[in-house]
């Protein structure tokens, strides 16, 4: 797909301001933002979400206001921690400072504003790489997406991550249009903060940073200036992680530039045997919710294990014995119990290596991409059982269809190969491969790919509409009766 001409590759607002008679475009932008705002405010009122990880981040944020990155135990004692990166606690701490401690509604409102700003940034990116019409399509797709909207009202890392991905794409295209320090610094901030929010956010920089130097007009920027920008960007991006690593070394005497994969404190076991055994059978979010999230600390309910968790009656008996020993140990996994889980897992892996190394990882990835994204809605896990709750089943299937539509539009946009399609595809592929390594699948882990799907989908919709109009015009020309000659 050809790049947009120079006159089109400017910011969304500037283009709309310059084009005469383009009031319709302005109206479309305002309507898209108003509709997106209405959707999110309705979700904020209907499905408020302050639980789980939100409370962990909130505790970190409140302690940050007093100068400590620590968690509060049940007796009110502070304990320094490194189980979460500081990016989101800093965001929450700022919201608490401005609007009041424990005011999670203000944080949700700030995230709504942040996400809608990200929608505009995506539209600006698409305008530079495609056309004004594609930009408007991308804006509507992103503003009306219920999957991202449901996380805008949940004080979690997803919305800030979506925003910085949109910011990185916008800064990338802007830098190629006219290399400047401002674009380079915005890009540096975006990729650095993405990694400060979640460890997997580092993939944004891995996928997008090489694109900054590819297909760059060498006449537009001297080599020496480009080198200075690159060096400054790398150093600035590394500064927060150097500080975080130094803090962890000083407090815990461990080298930890990111957060631990299993959110365990130094010296605390991650229960590798349990993790490996879960990986031999866990395939969907139901297992994640019923089993993986509850152990240790809650009962291990054998009746909720799927049949694929046992390959023989002997394995079933061994699993029952493990569950009994776990209960007798106060619902805690001792090193001895963990070793037994490891031996059971190894037995299953040796018997079915393809299942462990290929089919189950691919199945977990498919579950994260394709299942209905209703985890933030009051819908039962067995959403597919129509007889139990027909309305919830219908909503879930509608969400599954909408999710499939976004995926198909994204694939159609990739097929058109717009500028940066390789880098957007690289990010989505790397993220998907990373997700094959996790034990408990969650659909929200693929949400970070949606900025790319919005951009590519907007390009696909615009191209489809343009082709339909061209066909109508050609059909009209062929069907027009030529005038009779004058005599």
C-alpha positions as CSV (number, residue, x, y, z in Angstrom):
1,X,0.0,0.0,0.0
2,X,1.4,3.4,-1.0
3,X,2.2,5.9,1.7
4,X,0.1,9.0,2.0
5,X,1.5,12.1,0.4
6,X,3.4,14.6,2.5
7,X,0.4,16.9,2.6
8,X,-1.6,14.2,4.4
9,X,1.0,13.0,6.9
10,X,0.4,15.7,9.5
11,X,-1.5,15.6,12.8
12,X,-5.2,14.8,12.8
13,X,-6.2,18.2,14.2
14,X,-3.9,20.2,11.8
15,X,-5.3,18.4,8.7
16,X,-8.9,18.9,9.7
17,X,-8.2,22.6,10.4
18,X,-6.6,23.1,7.0
19,X,-9.2,21.3,4.9
20,X,-12.0,23.5,3.7
21,X,-15.5,22.2,3.8
22,X,-14.4,19.3,6.1
23,X,-17.0,19.9,8.8
24,X,-18.2,16.4,8.4
25,X,-14.9,15.0,9.5
26,X,-14.9,17.2,12.6
27,X,-18.4,16.0,13.4
28,X,-17.3,12.4,12.9
29,X,-14.4,12.9,15.3
30,X,-16.6,14.6,18.0
31,X,-19.3,11.9,17.6
32,X,-16.8,9.1,17.9
33,X,-15.2,10.6,21.1
34,X,-18.7,11.3,22.6
35,X,-19.8,7.8,21.9
36,X,-16.6,6.4,23.3
37,X,-17.0,8.5,26.4
38,X,-20.6,7.5,26.9
39,X,-19.7,3.8,26.6
40,X,-17.0,4.1,29.2
41,X,-19.1,6.2,31.6
42,X,-21.9,3.7,31.4
43,X,-19.5,0.8,32.1
44,X,-18.0,2.8,35.0
45,X,-21.5,3.1,36.5
46,X,-22.7,-0.4,35.7
47,X,-19.5,-2.5,36.3
48,X,-17.3,-0.8,38.9
49,X,-14.2,-2.9,39.5
50,X,-12.0,-2.4,42.6
51,X,-10.7,-5.8,43.6
52,X,-7.7,-8.1,43.3
53,X,-4.7,-6.6,41.7
54,X,-6.3,-3.1,41.9
55,X,-6.0,-3.2,45.7
56,X,-2.4,-4.4,45.5
57,X,-1.6,-1.4,43.2
58,X,-3.6,0.9,45.4
59,X,-1.6,-0.2,48.5
60,X,1.7,0.4,46.7
61,X,0.4,3.8,45.6
62,X,-0.6,4.9,49.1
63,X,2.7,3.9,50.5
64,X,4.5,5.7,47.7
65,X,2.9,8.9,48.8
66,X,4.9,8.4,52.0
67,X,8.1,7.6,50.2
68,X,8.1,3.8,50.4
69,X,7.6,1.2,47.7
70,X,6.0,-1.4,50.1
71,X,3.0,-3.5,50.8
72,X,1.0,-3.4,54.1
73,X,0.3,-6.7,55.8
74,X,-2.7,-7.6,57.9
75,X,-1.3,-6.0,61.0
76,X,-0.5,-2.8,59.3
77,X,3.3,-3.3,59.0
78,X,5.0,-2.2,55.8
79,X,7.2,-4.7,53.9
80,X,9.3,-3.6,50.9
81,X,8.5,-5.4,47.8
82,X,9.5,-5.9,44.2
83,X,6.6,-8.1,43.0
84,X,5.2,-5.2,40.9
85,X,7.0,-2.6,38.7
86,X,6.6,1.0,39.8
87,X,4.9,2.3,36.6
88,X,1.3,1.9,37.6
89,X,1.7,2.6,41.3
90,X,3.2,5.9,40.3
91,X,0.1,6.7,38.1
92,X,-2.3,5.7,40.9
93,X,-0.3,7.7,43.5
94,X,-0.6,10.8,41.2
95,X,-4.4,10.3,41.1
96,X,-4.6,9.8,44.8
97,X,-2.5,13.0,45.4
98,X,-4.8,15.0,43.1
99,X,-8.2,13.6,43.9
100,X,-7.9,11.9,47.3
101,X,-6.5,8.7,48.7
102,X,-8.5,5.5,47.7
103,X,-10.4,7.6,45.1
104,X,-10.4,4.8,42.5
105,X,-13.2,6.5,40.6
106,X,-10.9,9.4,39.8
107,X,-8.3,6.9,38.5
108,X,-10.9,5.3,36.3
109,X,-11.9,8.7,34.9
110,X,-8.3,9.6,34.3
111,X,-7.9,6.3,32.4
112,X,-11.0,7.0,30.3
113,X,-9.4,10.3,29.3
114,X,-6.1,8.6,28.6
115,X,-7.7,5.9,26.4
116,X,-9.7,8.4,24.3
117,X,-6.5,10.4,23.8
118,X,-4.9,7.1,22.7
119,X,-7.7,6.7,20.2
120,X,-6.9,10.1,18.7
121,X,-3.2,9.2,18.6
122,X,-4.0,6.0,16.7
123,X,-6.1,8.1,14.3
124,X,-3.2,10.4,13.8
125,X,-0.9,7.5,13.1
126,X,-3.3,6.0,10.5
127,X,-3.7,9.3,8.8
128,X,0.0,9.5,8.3
129,X,0.3,6.0,6.9
130,X,-2.9,5.7,5.0
131,X,-5.6,8.4,4.6
132,X,-8.0,10.7,6.5
133,X,-10.9,8.3,5.8
134,X,-8.9,5.4,7.3
135,X,-8.1,7.5,10.3
136,X,-11.7,8.1,11.0
137,X,-12.5,4.4,10.7
138,X,-9.7,3.6,13.1
139,X,-11.0,6.2,15.5
140,X,-14.5,4.7,15.5
141,X,-13.2,1.1,15.9
142,X,-11.1,2.1,18.9
143,X,-13.6,4.4,20.6
144,X,-16.5,1.9,20.4
145,X,-14.5,-1.3,21.4
146,X,-16.1,-2.7,24.5
147,X,-13.1,-4.9,25.3
148,X,-10.7,-2.0,25.9
149,X,-13.5,0.2,27.3
150,X,-14.2,-2.4,30.1
151,X,-10.5,-2.1,31.2
152,X,-10.6,1.7,31.1
153,X,-12.9,1.6,34.1
154,X,-10.8,-1.0,35.9
155,X,-7.7,0.5,37.7
156,X,-5.2,-1.8,36.2
157,X,-2.2,-1.6,33.9
158,X,-4.1,-2.3,30.6
159,X,-5.3,1.2,29.7
160,X,-2.0,3.0,30.3
161,X,-0.3,0.3,28.3
162,X,-2.7,0.7,25.4
163,X,-2.1,4.5,25.6
164,X,1.7,4.2,25.4
165,X,1.5,1.8,22.5
166,X,-0.7,4.3,20.6
167,X,1.8,7.0,21.6
168,X,4.7,4.9,20.3
169,X,3.0,4.4,16.9
170,X,2.1,8.0,16.6
171,X,5.7,9.2,17.5
172,X,7.2,6.6,15.1
173,X,5.3,7.9,12.1
174,X,5.8,11.5,13.1
175,X,9.6,11.0,13.4
176,X,9.7,9.5,9.9
177,X,7.7,12.4,8.6
178,X,10.0,15.0,10.1
179,X,12.8,13.8,12.4
180,X,12.8,15.9,15.6
181,X,13.9,15.6,19.2
182,X,10.3,15.9,20.3
183,X,9.1,12.8,18.4
184,X,12.2,10.9,19.5
185,X,11.6,11.8,23.1
186,X,7.9,10.9,23.0
187,X,8.8,7.5,21.5
188,X,11.4,7.0,24.2
189,X,8.9,7.8,26.9
190,X,6.3,5.5,25.4
191,X,8.5,2.4,25.1
192,X,10.2,3.0,28.5
193,X,6.9,3.5,30.4
194,X,5.4,0.4,28.7
195,X,8.1,-1.7,30.3
196,X,7.7,0.1,33.6
197,X,4.0,-0.9,33.6
198,X,4.5,-4.6,33.0
199,X,7.6,-6.7,32.2
200,X,6.1,-7.8,28.9
201,X,5.8,-4.2,27.9
202,X,9.4,-4.3,26.9
203,X,8.2,-6.0,23.7
204,X,6.9,-2.6,22.5
205,X,10.5,-1.3,22.4
206,X,11.9,-4.5,21.0
207,X,9.4,-4.5,18.1
208,X,9.2,-0.8,17.4
209,X,12.7,0.7,18.1
210,X,14.3,-0.8,15.0
211,X,11.6,0.7,12.9
212,X,12.8,4.2,14.0
213,X,15.9,3.8,11.9
214,X,14.4,1.9,8.9
215,X,13.3,3.7,5.7
216,X,14.4,7.0,7.2
217,X,15.1,9.8,4.8
218,X,18.8,10.3,5.3
219,X,18.7,13.7,3.7
220,X,16.2,14.9,6.4
221,X,18.6,14.4,9.3
222,X,22.4,14.4,9.5
223,X,23.9,11.1,10.6
224,X,25.6,12.7,13.6
225,X,22.3,14.1,14.9
226,X,20.6,10.7,14.4
227,X,23.4,9.0,16.4
228,X,23.0,11.6,19.2
229,X,19.2,10.9,19.2
230,X,19.7,7.2,19.3
231,X,22.2,7.3,22.2
232,X,20.1,9.8,24.2
233,X,17.0,7.7,23.7
234,X,18.7,4.5,24.8
235,X,20.2,6.2,27.9
236,X,16.9,7.9,28.9
237,X,15.0,4.6,28.4
238,X,17.4,2.7,30.7
239,X,17.6,5.3,33.5
240,X,14.4,4.2,35.3
241,X,15.4,0.6,35.1
242,X,18.8,1.4,36.4
243,X,17.2,3.1,39.4
244,X,14.8,0.2,40.0
245,X,17.6,-2.4,39.7
246,X,19.8,-0.4,42.1
247,X,17.0,-0.2,44.6
248,X,16.3,-3.9,44.4
249,X,20.0,-4.6,44.9
250,X,20.2,-2.3,47.9
251,X,17.0,-3.6,49.6
252,X,17.0,-7.3,48.6
253,X,20.6,-8.0,47.4
254,X,19.2,-9.4,44.1
255,X,19.7,-8.4,40.5
256,X,16.2,-7.7,39.3
257,X,15.8,-5.1,36.5
258,X,12.1,-6.1,36.0
259,X,9.5,-7.8,38.2
260,X,9.6,-11.5,38.9
261,X,7.5,-13.7,36.6
262,X,5.5,-15.3,39.4
263,X,5.2,-12.2,41.6
264,X,7.2,-13.9,44.4
265,X,9.5,-12.0,46.8
266,X,13.2,-12.8,47.1
267,X,13.6,-16.1,49.0
268,X,9.9,-17.0,48.4
269,X,9.4,-20.2,46.3
270,X,7.6,-19.9,43.0
271,X,6.5,-23.6,43.4
272,X,8.1,-24.7,40.1
273,X,6.6,-28.3,40.4
274,X,3.1,-26.9,40.8
275,X,3.6,-24.5,37.9
276,X,4.9,-27.3,35.7
277,X,2.1,-29.7,36.6
278,X,-0.6,-27.0,35.8
279,X,1.1,-26.5,32.4
280,X,0.5,-30.2,31.6
281,X,-3.3,-29.8,31.5
282,X,-4.4,-26.1,31.8
283,X,-6.0,-24.9,28.6
284,X,-8.6,-22.2,29.2
285,X,-9.6,-19.4,31.5
286,X,-12.0,-21.6,33.4
287,X,-9.1,-23.6,34.7
288,X,-7.2,-20.5,35.5
289,X,-10.0,-19.1,37.5
290,X,-11.1,-22.3,39.3
291,X,-7.7,-23.8,40.1
292,X,-4.6,-21.8,39.2
293,X,-5.6,-18.6,41.0
294,X,-6.7,-20.4,44.1
295,X,-3.6,-22.4,44.9
296,X,-1.9,-22.0,47.3
297,X,-4.2,-20.5,49.9
298,X,-7.5,-22.1,48.9
299,X,-8.7,-25.7,48.5
300,X,-7.6,-27.7,45.5
301,X,-11.0,-29.0,44.2
302,X,-10.3,-32.2,42.3
303,X,-13.9,-32.2,40.9
304,X,-13.0,-29.0,38.9
305,X,-10.0,-30.5,37.2
306,X,-10.7,-31.4,33.5
307,X,-10.3,-35.0,32.4
308,X,-7.1,-34.1,30.5
309,X,-5.4,-33.7,33.9
310,X,-5.2,-37.5,34.3
311,X,-3.8,-40.0,31.8
312,X,-4.5,-43.1,33.9
313,X,-6.2,-44.2,37.1
314,X,-2.9,-44.2,38.8
315,X,-2.4,-40.5,38.0
316,X,-5.8,-39.7,39.2
317,X,-5.1,-41.5,42.5
318,X,-1.8,-39.7,42.8
319,X,-3.5,-36.3,42.2
320,X,-6.2,-37.1,44.8
321,X,-3.4,-37.9,47.3
322,X,-1.6,-34.7,46.5
323,X,-4.8,-32.7,47.0
324,X,-5.3,-34.4,50.4
325,X,-1.7,-33.8,51.5
326,X,-2.0,-30.1,50.4
327,X,-5.2,-29.7,52.5
328,X,-3.5,-31.3,55.5
329,X,-0.5,-28.9,55.1
330,X,-2.8,-25.9,55.7
331,X,-3.4,-25.3,51.9
332,X,0.2,-24.5,51.4
333,X,2.7,-26.1,49.0
334,X,5.7,-27.4,50.9
335,X,9.0,-28.2,49.1
336,X,8.2,-31.9,49.5
337,X,4.7,-31.4,47.9
338,X,6.2,-29.3,45.2
339,X,8.7,-32.1,44.4
340,X,5.8,-34.5,44.1
341,X,4.0,-32.2,41.7
342,X,7.2,-32.0,39.7
343,X,7.6,-35.8,39.4
344,X,3.9,-36.1,38.3
345,X,4.4,-33.4,35.7
346,X,7.5,-35.0,34.4
347,X,5.7,-38.3,34.0
348,X,3.0,-36.6,32.0
349,X,5.5,-34.7,29.9
350,X,7.5,-37.8,29.0
351,X,4.3,-39.7,28.0
352,X,3.0,-36.8,25.8
353,X,5.8,-34.4,24.8
354,X,3.9,-32.9,21.8
355,X,0.9,-32.2,24.0
356,X,3.0,-30.3,26.5
357,X,5.3,-28.4,24.2
358,X,3.0,-27.8,21.3
359,X,-0.7,-28.5,21.5
360,X,-1.4,-27.1,24.9
361,X,0.6,-23.9,24.4
362,X,-1.1,-23.3,21.1
363,X,-4.5,-24.0,22.7
364,X,-3.8,-21.5,25.5
365,X,-2.9,-18.9,23.0
366,X,-6.0,-19.6,20.9
367,X,-8.1,-19.3,24.1
368,X,-6.6,-15.9,24.9
369,X,-7.3,-14.6,21.3
370,X,-10.7,-16.1,20.6
371,X,-12.7,-16.5,23.8
372,X,-15.5,-14.0,24.5
373,X,-14.0,-11.1,26.4
374,X,-16.6,-11.0,29.1
375,X,-14.3,-11.5,32.1
376,X,-15.2,-8.0,33.4
377,X,-18.9,-8.6,33.0
378,X,-21.2,-10.3,35.5
379,X,-21.3,-13.5,33.4
380,X,-20.8,-17.0,34.7
381,X,-17.7,-19.0,33.5
382,X,-19.9,-21.6,31.8
383,X,-21.3,-18.9,29.5
384,X,-21.9,-21.5,26.7
385,X,-24.6,-23.4,28.7
386,X,-27.6,-21.8,27.2
387,X,-30.1,-23.6,29.4
388,X,-28.5,-22.0,32.6
389,X,-28.5,-18.4,31.5
390,X,-29.7,-17.8,27.9
391,X,-29.2,-14.0,28.0
392,X,-25.6,-14.3,29.2
393,X,-24.9,-16.9,26.5
394,X,-26.2,-14.7,23.8
395,X,-24.1,-11.7,25.0
396,X,-21.1,-13.9,25.2
397,X,-21.6,-15.2,21.6
398,X,-22.1,-11.6,20.5
399,X,-18.8,-10.7,22.1
400,X,-17.1,-13.6,20.5
401,X,-18.4,-12.5,17.1
402,X,-17.2,-9.0,17.7
403,X,-13.8,-10.2,18.8
404,X,-13.6,-12.3,15.6
405,X,-14.6,-9.2,13.5
406,X,-11.7,-7.1,15.0
407,X,-9.3,-10.0,14.3
408,X,-10.5,-10.4,10.7
409,X,-10.3,-6.6,10.0
410,X,-6.7,-6.6,11.4
411,X,-5.7,-9.5,9.2
412,X,-7.3,-7.7,6.2
413,X,-5.3,-4.6,7.1
414,X,-2.1,-6.6,7.2
415,X,-2.9,-8.1,3.8
416,X,-2.9,-4.5,2.4
417,X,0.6,-4.1,3.8
418,X,0.5,-0.4,4.9
419,X,3.6,1.3,6.2
420,X,4.9,-0.3,9.4
421,X,2.8,-3.5,8.9
422,X,5.9,-5.6,9.4
423,X,6.6,-4.0,12.8
424,X,3.0,-4.2,14.0
425,X,2.9,-7.9,12.9
426,X,6.2,-8.5,14.6
427,X,4.9,-7.2,17.9
428,X,1.7,-9.3,17.8
429,X,3.6,-12.4,16.9
430,X,6.2,-11.9,19.6
431,X,3.6,-11.3,22.2
432,X,1.6,-14.3,21.1
433,X,4.7,-16.5,21.3
434,X,5.4,-15.1,24.8
435,X,1.9,-16.0,25.8
436,X,2.5,-19.7,24.9
437,X,4.9,-19.9,27.9
438,X,2.4,-19.0,30.6
439,X,0.4,-21.4,32.7
440,X,-2.9,-19.7,33.2
441,X,-4.4,-18.1,30.1
442,X,-6.4,-14.8,30.4
443,X,-7.9,-13.0,27.4
444,X,-6.7,-9.7,28.7
445,X,-3.1,-10.7,27.9
446,X,-3.8,-10.2,24.1
447,X,-5.5,-6.8,24.7
448,X,-2.2,-5.0,24.1
449,X,-2.4,-6.1,20.5
450,X,-5.6,-4.2,19.9
451,X,-4.1,-0.8,19.0
452,X,-2.5,-2.5,16.0
453,X,-5.8,-4.2,15.2
454,X,-7.6,-0.8,15.4
455,X,-5.1,0.8,13.0
456,X,-5.1,-2.1,10.6
457,X,-8.8,-2.5,10.8
458,X,-9.4,1.1,10.0
459,X,-7.2,0.9,6.9
460,X,-9.1,-2.3,5.8
461,X,-12.5,-0.7,6.3
462,X,-11.5,2.4,4.4
463,X,-10.1,0.4,1.5
464,X,-13.2,-1.7,1.3
465,X,-15.5,1.4,1.2
466,X,-13.3,3.1,-1.4
467,X,-13.4,0.0,-3.6
468,X,-17.2,-0.2,-3.3
469,X,-17.5,3.5,-4.3
470,X,-15.2,3.0,-7.3
471,X,-17.2,0.0,-8.4
472,X,-20.5,2.0,-8.1
473,X,-18.9,4.9,-10.1
474,X,-17.7,2.5,-12.8
475,X,-21.1,0.8,-13.0
476,X,-22.8,4.2,-13.3
477,X,-20.5,5.3,-16.1
478,X,-21.1,2.0,-18.0
479,X,-24.9,2.2,-17.6
480,X,-25.2,5.9,-18.6
481,X,-26.9,6.3,-22.0
482,X,-24.9,8.7,-24.2
483,X,-26.8,11.7,-25.6
484,X,-28.1,11.6,-29.2
485,X,-26.0,13.6,-31.7
486,X,-27.5,16.9,-32.9
487,X,-28.7,17.0,-36.5
